[in-house]
Amino acid sequence: MKSGIRYKIFIGFFTLIAIFVFNAALSVYTLRESENIIKRNSEIIDPSLEGIKEFEKLVIRSKMYTTNWVYLRENEEDKQSLKQLHNVEYPTLKEKIKALMPYWEDRRQTVRMDSIFQKFEKLLILEKEIMQTLVSFDDYEDPIKKFTATGTIETQLIPASSVVLKELSVLSDAKRKEVAASKEKLLDSFDVLRWIIIGLGIALSVIGVVRATLTANSITRPLKYIQGIILRLGVGELPEESNRTFNNDEIGEMAKAVEQLVAGLRATSNFAENIGNGNLKASFTPLSDADVLGNSLLEMRSNLQKVAEDDKKRNWATEGVAKFSEILRQNNDNINKLSDEIVANLVKYLGANQGGLYIVNEDDTNDEPYLYLAGCYAWDKKKYIDQKIAYGEGLTGQSWQEKDTLFITDVPQDYISITSGLGDANPTSIIIVPLKINEQVYGVVEMASFNVFQDFEIEFVEKIGESIASTLSTAKVNERTTRLLEESQMMTEQMKAQEEEMRQNMEELQATQEEMERAQLSISRKEKLFDSTMVVLELDNSFSITSANEMADIMLGYRSRDLTGSALKELISDETSLSQLKSSLMLGQVWQGTTAIRSSKGGIVKVKLVAGSTTDEFESEHSYLVIMLRLDS
């Protein structure tokens, strides 16, 4: 009888152990399936969905930058962004998605993604054609090129972009459904685990009832206790601890084992329930190092905590980017106000204690570029407020020179201190981040804190640093444009004054010209009258006639060609008058008098004669003018 009970107890425990092992195996399998689902979500599905979303944004930005290329000729920033998108962003994104595609379960999605890549690359070819068509100022002024580029955008680029976005939206919806299906599968695995635990309780209760019937005498009390526990487990209830004592025999050991099992199941159930409710900080101690179920639950909680922490950091960074984008949008017309807003909000958002923003000054043509403190928050470095920081000077200048972030945890004692009403102390860590875009540094931001900056916080500052640099660049361009506009207006006013002065000078010149024309007309009339009443002869330095007017023919009968080359003495018959005339002329004097002239017919004509020199100071040879007025009729 005794050995029969021992045998039955042995069979009973063996059965319990078999069921427990089976339950543990199923539980481990279920947990591993859950872990695989979570791992696939975090490593394949979620990155794929994010990559597709980034692709959608990239298509939209590509269309926008290309449109700006055609319509906004001076927008060099968007042109550089479009080139960056073609040469860097798209190849990087494509490589990222291509690396995930082999792990996609639905091959149709892979085929669709390849089709989208092909269509988008055709779009890039269209965009490159537009970029190559409109390069110089003359290209933009060419109506045919401009019309062709505009037509390409409206008839090809925009419709094709819409098709790509639509297909990306379909693929994105499919990935979202995969995420939902994975979550549903994960919940189903937890339901399976719960039913395994319930099934174990039911199996234990059946075995307990059978064993209680077979050992109804000496083991009635412990078995009834065990029976009660198992019955309660059978309906899904976990009994409270009873602190009962049992005999040191096989039955007692079995009761103790059942009590320990109940306690373990209670702890496991509570832990699984907390995880299901999202309480990932619940404490749990496995039954032993070999507790497969308990250790698997702990590992699952660790994975869920990691995913939750990553989501928290990602959401924090996304909200921060949106917050600072709004700040940059509202204050991009005043660099000083913008700098104060950036530093104050960045210190608060990071939970830091101090901060300063330095801006590169390249407008001073007399000096090398330098940094100046444009905005600060609780800043104790008064020596830097009005001081210029040269290129490569100190930690701030070094960050500017190397275009790289500096993260310091061993802060020198005399570098900076954080001051409050109760005293001051050195910060625990400092980050110095260059504000750069396309490798062009526009400023440097420096943060100090009693806490150590985390990697994701540093990455966040570097990320918004690009947006800050872009806004600073735009603000500088706006200020420079305003200054140039004011200078242009001043120059316009000066030109108007000069134009008015020139107009007055032109009017005076025109009046002078009209007066000269009237004087010239008067002289011309006098010369005409003079030429029609008197004989005019021009002589060279040897007193030979070089020209004669028409009156020589009328008054003396000589034609002009007949007199040309003749000596004056051939006309003047009075030798005395001729000698006096030559002497006066050679002395530079004017001679006048009455003399006799030989006519072409051999007669003598009495004339009034006046002669003088016509040579000016610039002529080397002398010339003379002789005027005759006939005295007889």
C-alpha positions in Angstrom: 0.0 0.0 0.0 2.8 2.3 1.0 4.7 1.7 -2.2 1.5 2.2 -4.2 1.1 5.6 -2.8 4.7 6.4 -3.4 4.3 5.2 -6.9 1.2 7.2 -7.5 2.8 10.3 -6.0 5.8 9.7 -8.2 3.4 9.4 -11.2 1.5 12.5 -10.1 4.6 14.7 -9.7 6.0 13.4 -13.0 2.8 14.4 -14.7 2.9 17.8 -13.0 6.5 18.3 -14.1 5.7 17.2 -17.6 2.8 19.7 -17.8 4.9 22.5 -16.3 7.7 21.8 -18.8 5.2 21.7 -21.6 3.7 25.0 -20.4 7.2 26.5 -20.0 8.2 25.4 -23.5 5.0 26.9 -25.0 5.5 30.0 -23.0 9.1 30.4 -24.1 8.1 29.7 -27.7 5.3 32.3 -27.4 7.6 34.9 -25.9 10.2 34.3 -28.5 7.6 34.8 -31.2 6.6 38.0 -29.5 10.2 39.1 -29.3 10.6 38.3 -33.0 7.5 40.4 -33.8 8.9 43.3 -31.8 12.3 43.0 -33.4 10.9 42.9 -36.9 8.7 45.9 -36.1 11.7 47.9 -34.8 14.3 46.8 -37.4 12.2 46.2 -40.6 8.7 47.5 -40.6 9.1 50.8 -38.7 12.3 51.8 -40.6 10.6 50.9 -43.9 7.6 53.1 -43.0 9.9 55.9 -42.0 11.9 55.6 -45.2 8.7 55.7 -47.3 7.6 58.8 -45.5 11.0 60.4 -46.0 10.7 59.4 -49.7 7.3 61.2 -49.9 8.8 64.4 -48.4 11.8 64.1 -50.7 9.5 63.9 -53.8 7.6 67.0 -52.6 10.8 68.9 -52.0 12.1 67.8 -55.3 9.1 69.2 -57.1 9.2 72.4 -55.1 12.9 73.0 -55.6 12.6 72.4 -59.4 9.6 74.8 -59.6 11.7 77.4 -57.7 14.6 76.8 -60.1 12.4 77.9 -63.0 10.5 80.7 -61.4 12.9 82.1 -58.8 16.2 82.7 -60.7 18.0 84.3 -57.8 17.1 81.6 -55.2 20.6 80.0 -55.1 19.8 78.2 -51.8 17.0 76.1 -53.3 19.2 75.4 -56.3 21.9 74.0 -54.0 19.3 72.0 -52.1 18.1 70.5 -55.3 21.6 69.5 -56.3 22.1 68.1 -52.8 18.9 66.1 -53.2 20.0 64.7 -56.5 23.6 63.9 -55.5 23.3 62.9 -51.8 19.9 62.6 -50.2 18.1 60.4 -52.8 21.0 58.0 -53.2 21.3 57.7 -49.4 17.6 57.1 -49.0 17.5 54.6 -51.9 20.3 52.7 -50.4 18.6 52.6 -47.0 15.3 51.3 -48.4 17.0 48.9 -50.7 18.7 47.4 -47.7 15.3 46.7 -46.0 13.5 45.5 -49.1 14.9 41.9 -49.0 13.2 41.4 -45.6 9.8 42.5 -46.8 7.4 39.5 -46.7 5.1 40.8 -49.5 7.0 40.6 -52.8 4.5 42.8 -54.5 5.6 45.6 -52.3 9.2 45.1 -53.4 8.1 45.2 -57.1 6.1 48.3 -56.4 9.0 50.0 -54.7 11.3 49.2 -57.6 8.7 50.7 -59.9 8.6 53.8 -57.8 12.4 54.2 -57.9 12.3 53.9 -61.7 9.5 56.5 -62.0 11.2 58.9 -59.6 14.6 58.5 -61.4 12.8 59.5 -64.6 11.6 62.6 -62.7 15.2 63.3 -61.8 16.2 63.1 -65.4 13.5 65.7 -66.3 14.7 67.9 -63.4 18.3 67.7 -64.6 17.2 68.7 -68.1 15.6 71.8 -66.6 18.7 72.5 -64.5 20.9 72.2 -67.6 18.5 74.3 -69.7 18.3 77.2 -67.2 21.8 77.9 -66.0 22.9 81.5 -66.8 21.0 84.8 -66.8 20.7 84.6 -70.6 19.0 81.2 -70.3 16.3 82.8 -68.1 15.9 85.6 -70.5 15.4 83.2 -73.4 11.6 82.9 -73.8 11.9 79.6 -75.6 14.0 77.9 -72.9 11.8 79.5 -70.2 8.6 78.4 -71.9 10.0 74.9 -72.5 11.0 74.5 -68.8 7.6 75.8 -67.6 5.8 73.4 -69.9 7.9 70.5 -68.7 7.0 71.3 -65.1 3.3 71.7 -65.8 2.8 68.8 -68.2 5.3 66.2 -67.1 7.0 66.9 -63.7 3.9 67.8 -61.6 1.7 64.9 -62.9 4.5 62.4 -62.6 5.3 63.6 -59.1 1.6 63.1 -58.2 1.7 59.5 -59.5 4.8 58.8 -57.5 3.3 60.3 -54.3 0.1 58.3 -54.9 2.0 55.0 -55.2 4.1 55.9 -52.1 0.9 56.6 -50.2 -0.5 53.2 -51.2 2.8 51.5 -50.1 2.7 53.6 -46.8 -0.8 52.4 -46.1 0.3 48.8 -46.6 3.1 49.2 -44.2 0.8 50.8 -41.6 -1.5 47.8 -42.0 1.6 45.5 -41.4 2.3 47.5 -38.2 -1.3 47.0 -37.0 -1.2 43.3 -37.9 2.0 42.9 -36.0 0.6 44.6 -32.9 -2.5 42.4 -33.2 -0.3 39.3 -33.5 1.6 40.4 -30.5 -1.6 40.7 -28.4 -2.6 37.3 -29.7 0.6 35.8 -28.4 -0.1 37.3 -25.0 -3.5 35.8 -25.1 -1.9 32.4 -25.9 0.4 32.8 -22.9 -2.5 33.6 -20.6 -4.4 30.5 -21.8 -1.3 28.4 -21.3 -1.2 29.5 -17.7 -5.0 28.8 -17.3 -4.6 25.5 -19.0 -1.8 24.6 -16.6 -4.1 25.4 -13.7 -6.8 23.2 -15.1 -4.4 20.3 -15.6 -3.1 20.7 -12.1 -6.6 20.7 -10.7 -7.6 17.5 -12.5 -4.4 15.8 -11.3 -5.0 17.0 -7.8 -8.6 15.6 -7.7 -7.4 12.2 -9.0 -4.5 12.1 -6.5 -6.8 13.2 -3.6 -9.2 10.3 -4.4 -6.4 7.7 -4.4 -4.8 9.0 -1.2 -7.9 9.9 0.8 -6.6 8.6 4.2 -3.2 9.8 5.4 -2.9 12.7 3.0 -6.5 14.0 3.1 -5.7 17.3 4.8 -2.7 18.4 2.6 -4.4 17.1 -0.5 -7.6 18.9 0.3 -5.6 22.0 0.8 -3.8 21.4 -2.5 -7.2 20.5 -4.1 -8.6 23.8 -2.9 -5.7 25.7 -4.4 -5.9 23.8 -7.7 -9.6 24.3 -7.9 -9.2 28.0 -7.5 -6.5 28.0 -10.1 -8.8 26.1 -12.4 -11.2 29.1 -12.4 -8.4 31.6 -13.0 -8.0 32.7 -9.3 -4.7 32.9 -7.6 -5.0 32.0 -3.9 -3.4 34.2 -1.2 -0.5 33.0 0.9 -1.6 30.7 3.8 1.6 30.2 5.7 0.5 26.6 6.6 2.9 23.9 7.8 3.2 20.5 6.2 4.7 17.2 7.2 8.2 16.4 6.0 7.1 13.7 3.7 6.5 13.4 0.0 2.9 14.9 0.3 4.2 17.8 2.4 6.9 18.5 -0.1 4.3 18.4 -2.8 2.1 20.8 -1.0 5.1 23.2 -0.5 5.9 22.8 -4.1 2.3 23.7 -5.1 2.4 26.7 -2.8 5.6 27.9 -4.4 4.2 27.3 -7.8 1.1 29.4 -6.9 3.4 32.2 -5.6 5.4 32.0 -8.8 2.3 32.0 -11.0 0.9 35.0 -9.0 4.1 37.0 -9.5 4.3 36.0 -13.1 0.7 36.8 -13.7 1.0 40.2 -12.0 4.1 41.0 -14.0 2.5 40.0 -17.3 -0.6 42.1 -16.5 1.5 45.1 -15.7 3.4 44.7 -19.0 0.0 44.4 -20.8 -1.2 47.6 -19.1 2.0 49.4 -20.3 3.6 49.5 -16.8 7.1 48.7 -17.9 8.7 49.7 -14.6 7.0 47.0 -12.6 9.4 44.9 -10.5 9.7 41.2 -10.9 12.1 38.5 -9.6 12.3 35.2 -11.3 11.9 32.0 -9.3 15.6 31.2 -10.1 18.3 31.7 -12.7 16.8 28.8 -14.6 13.3 30.4 -14.6 12.8 30.4 -18.3 9.4 32.1 -18.2 10.4 34.8 -15.8 13.7 35.5 -17.5 11.9 35.7 -20.9 9.4 38.1 -19.5 12.2 40.3 -18.2 13.9 40.2 -21.5 10.7 41.2 -23.3 10.2 44.1 -20.8 13.7 45.3 -21.6 13.0 45.3 -25.3 9.7 47.1 -24.8 11.4 49.7 -22.6 14.1 50.3 -25.2 11.4 50.8 -27.9 9.4 53.1 -25.7 12.6 55.1 -24.8 13.5 55.4 -28.4 10.0 56.6 -29.3 10.1 59.1 -26.4 13.5 60.6 -27.6 12.2 60.7 -31.2 9.0 62.5 -30.2 11.0 64.9 -28.1 13.3 65.7 -31.0 10.3 66.1 -33.4 8.5 68.4 -31.1 11.6 70.4 -30.6 12.2 70.8 -34.3 8.6 72.0 -34.8 9.0 74.4 -31.9 12.2 76.0 -33.1 10.9 76.1 -36.7 8.1 78.3 -35.5 10.5 80.5 -33.5 12.7 80.9 -36.6 9.7 81.7 -38.8 8.4 84.4 -36.5 11.7 86.2 -35.8 13.7 86.0 -39.1 13.6 89.8 -39.7 15.7 90.8 -36.6 19.0 88.9 -35.9 19.4 90.2 -32.3 15.8 89.3 -31.3 16.1 85.9 -33.1 19.4 85.1 -31.3 17.9 85.9 -27.9 14.8 83.8 -28.6 16.9 80.8 -29.8 19.2 80.8 -26.8 16.5 81.2 -24.2 14.2 78.5 -25.6 17.1 76.1 -26.3 18.4 76.4 -22.7 14.9 75.7 -21.4 14.1 72.9 -23.8 17.4 71.1 -23.0 17.1 71.7 -19.3 20.5 73.4 -19.4 21.5 76.4 -17.2 23.4 78.8 -19.5 23.7 79.4 -23.2 25.2 81.8 -25.8 24.9 82.2 -29.5 27.8 83.6 -31.6 27.4 84.9 -35.1 30.1 85.1 -37.8 30.6 88.7 -38.9 32.0 88.9 -42.4 30.7 92.4 -43.4 33.6 94.3 -41.9 35.9 94.5 -44.9 38.8 96.0 -42.8 39.1 93.0 -40.5 39.2 89.2 -40.8 35.9 87.4 -40.1 35.2 87.0 -36.4 32.5 85.8 -34.0 30.5 88.1 -31.8 28.0 87.3 -29.0 24.5 88.0 -30.5 22.4 86.4 -27.8 22.8 84.8 -24.4 20.9 83.4 -21.5 22.1 83.6 -17.8 25.6 84.1 -19.3 28.4 84.9 -17.0 31.2 85.3 -19.6 31.0 89.1 -19.5 34.5 89.3 -21.0 33.0 87.9 -24.3 30.0 90.3 -24.6 31.9 93.0 -26.5 34.9 90.9 -27.5 35.6 89.5 -31.0 36.5 85.8 -31.2 38.9 85.2 -34.0 39.0 82.2 -36.3 40.4 79.2 -34.2 40.6 81.2 -31.0 39.6 79.3 -27.9 37.1 76.4 -27.8 34.5 78.5 -29.6 36.8 79.5 -32.4 38.2 76.0 -32.6 34.6 74.6 -33.2 34.2 77.3 -35.9 37.5 76.3 -37.5 36.9 72.5 -37.4 33.2 72.8 -38.3 32.6 70.1 -35.6 30.8 69.8 -32.3 32.8 70.0 -29.1 31.5 68.1 -26.0 33.3 68.8 -22.8 32.7 67.1 -19.4 36.0 68.1 -17.8 35.4 71.8 -17.6 38.3 74.0 -16.6 37.8 76.0 -13.3 38.3 79.4 -14.9 36.4 78.8 -18.1 32.8 79.5 -17.0 30.6 79.4 -13.9 26.9 79.1 -13.3 25.8 81.8 -10.8 22.6 82.0 -8.7 21.5 83.8 -5.6 23.2 81.2 -3.4 26.5 81.1 -5.1 28.2 79.9 -8.2 29.7 76.6 -9.5 31.3 75.0 -12.5 29.0 73.3 -15.0 29.2 69.5 -15.4 29.2 69.6 -19.2 29.5 72.0 -22.1 28.5 71.5 -25.8 29.7 73.8 -28.5 27.9 73.3 -31.9 28.7 75.1 -35.1 25.7 76.4 -37.0 26.5 75.3 -40.5 24.8 74.4 -43.7 26.5 73.0 -46.8 29.8 73.2 -44.8 29.4 77.0 -44.5 29.5 78.1 -40.8 27.2 81.0 -39.9 27.6 80.9 -36.1 28.3 78.8 -33.0 25.9 78.0 -30.1 27.4 77.1 -26.7 25.3 75.4 -23.9 26.4 74.8 -20.2 24.6 72.6 -17.7 24.9 70.9 -14.4 23.7 67.7 -16.1 25.6 65.7 -18.7 24.2 66.2 -22.2 22.9 63.0 -23.7 23.8 61.9 -27.3 20.3 62.4 -28.6 20.3 66.0 -27.1 23.5 66.8 -28.9 22.2 65.3 -32.1 19.1 67.5 -31.7 21.1 70.7 -31.3 23.2 69.7 -34.4 20.0 69.1 -36.3 18.3 72.4 -35.5 21.7 74.1 -36.0 21.2 73.6 -39.8 17.8 75.3 -39.6 19.2 78.2 -37.5 22.1 78.6 -39.9 19.7 78.7 -42.8 17.6 81.4 -41.1 20.7 83.4 -40.1 21.8 83.3 -43.7 18.4 84.5 -44.9 18.3 87.2 -42.2 21.8 88.5 -43.2 20.7 88.5 -46.9 17.6 90.5 -45.9 19.6 93.0 -43.9 22.1 93.4 -46.7 19.3 93.8 -49.2 17.7 96.5 -47.1 21.0 98.3 -46.7 21.6 98.1 -50.5 18.1 99.3 -51.2 18.7 102.4 -48.9 22.0 103.1 -50.7 20.3 102.6 -54.0 17.6 105.1 -53.0 20.2 107.6 -52.0 22.1 107.2 -55.3 18.8 107.6 -57.1 18.2 110.9 -55.4 21.8 112.0 -56.2 21.3 111.0 -59.8 18.0 113.0 -59.9 19.9 116.0 -58.7 22.7 115.5 -61.2 20.1 115.0 -63.9 18.4 118.3 -63.0 21.8 120.0 -63.0 22.6 118.5 -66.4 19.2 119.5 -67.7 19.9 123.1 -66.7 23.4 123.0 -68.2 21.9 121.6 -71.4 19.4 124.4 -71.5 22.2 127.0 -71.0 24.3 125.2 -73.7 21.3 125.2 -76.1 20.8 129.0 -75.5 24.5 129.6 -76.1 24.4 127.5 -79.2 21.3 129.5 -80.5 23.2 132.8 -79.7 26.2 131.5 -81.6 24.0 130.5 -84.6 22.5 134.0 -84.6 26.0 135.5 -84.5 27.3 133.2 -87.2 24.3 134.1 -89.3 25.0 137.8 -88.8 28.7 137.3 -89.7 27.7 135.2 -92.8 25.4 138.0 -93.9 28.2 140.6 -93.4 30.7 138.4 -95.3 28.3 138.0 -98.1 27.7 141.7 -98.3 31.5 142.3 -98.0 32.2 139.7 -100.6 29.7 141.2 -103.1 31.1 144.8 -102.9 34.9 144.4 -102.6 37.8 142.5 -104.2 39.4 140.1 -101.7 42.8 138.6 -102.4 44.7 136.1 -100.2 48.6 136.2 -100.4 51.3 133.9 -99.3 54.6 134.9 -97.5 56.1 135.8 -101.0 53.2 138.1 -101.8 51.9 135.8 -104.5 48.1 135.5 -104.9 46.7 132.2 -103.6 43.0 133.0 -104.1 40.6 135.7 -105.3 36.8 136.3 -105.0 34.3 136.8 -107.9 34.5 140.7 -107.5 38.0 140.5 -109.0 36.4 139.4 -112.3 33.6 142.0 -112.0 35.8 145.0 -110.9 39.1 144.2 -112.7 38.2 141.6 -115.3 40.4 138.9 -113.9 39.1 135.4 -113.3 40.1 133.7 -110.0 42.2 131.0 -111.7 44.0 133.6 -113.8 45.1 135.5 -110.6 46.1 132.4 -108.7 49.9 132.2 -108.5 50.5 135.7 -109.8 52.6 138.2 -107.9 50.9 141.2 -106.3 53.3 143.6 -108.1 51.6 142.6 -111.4 48.4 144.3 -110.2 49.7 147.3 -108.4 51.2 149.8 -110.8 52.3 152.3 -108.1 55.7 151.0 -107.0 55.8 153.3 -103.9 52.5 152.1 -102.6 53.6 148.5 -103.2 56.8 149.0 -101.3 55.1 150.6 -98.3 52.5 147.8 -98.3 55.1 145.1 -98.2 57.1 146.8 -95.5 54.1 147.3 -93.2 52.9 143.7 -93.7 56.4 142.3 -93.0 56.4 144.3 -89.8 53.0 142.8 -88.9 51.2 146.1 -89.4 48.1 147.0 -91.4 48.5 149.2 -94.5 45.8 151.2 -96.1 45.8 153.8 -98.8 44.8 154.7 -102.3 46.6 153.2 -105.2 46.3 152.3 -108.8 45.5 148.8 -110.1 46.0 147.4 -113.6 42.8 145.9 -115.1 42.8 142.9 -117.4 42.2 145.2 -120.4 45.4 147.2 -119.6 43.6 150.2 -118.0 44.3 151.7 -114.6 41.7 151.4 -111.8 41.9 153.6 -108.8 41.0 151.7 -105.6 41.0 152.1 -101.8 43.3 149.2 -100.5 43.6 147.7 -97.1 46.1 144.9 -96.3 47.0 143.0 -93.2 48.4 139.7 -91.9 46.1 136.7 -91.2 48.8 134.5 -89.6 48.1 133.3 -86.0 50.6 132.2 -83.3 50.3 128.5 -84.3 51.2 129.0 -88.0 54.8 128.9 -89.1 54.4 130.7 -92.5 52.9 134.1 -93.0 49.8 134.8 -95.1 48.1 138.1 -95.9 44.7 139.5 -96.9 44.2 142.4 -99.3 40.8 144.2 -99.7 40.1 146.6 -102.5 37.3 149.1 -103.0 37.0 150.7 -106.4 36.8 154.5 -106.2 36.0 155.5 -109.8 32.8 154.4 -111.5 
